[in-house]
Amino acid sequence: MNKRQYPCEFCDTEKQQEEKVVTLTRHYKGRIYVFENVPAFVCPNCGHRYYDGPLILRLEEMMKQPPADARPVEAYAITLPAPK
């Protein structure tokens, strides 16, 4: 990943984003995909994450055609009542 050396676009902090490995969850065509060990730059002030463009394109391709070793996980969908 390239160094990210400009302010966070959400909180405007000048602090250097930290390179970390995170878990990323995405929705695609009614399914939830969980990607583990994803490299990201994380704002140390607000926690917003930044990902490299080529990485996002690769993850999108993986959602369209999941790899053979992808494993399904059990999930529960709970709909909360609308606030009054």
Steps between C-alpha positions, in 0.01 A plus 500: 500500500610853432552742788197714574623844598203735479232595753209269580208609283253433785658663805772716337768380741855549384609183682664237279265213413618169642551197278302210649343168409122502546186295441278647227132413454320568172149431364458380142183365336331413829804331651745613762871451433760515777860559398766442764858631507427796271772771492364847571605843615307593813459853636631501858253773592160380366574146379396556138660245268660558161565219251707491181292507181654183348421313823133603486478386137649163600247459784214585262618229262518253788137578589393438141683165490588384853818290522462124544630517857242763609295369789142595588432630849178495696337840538183635654305793358308698759276788402447755771162669534480850356563776755187677623 
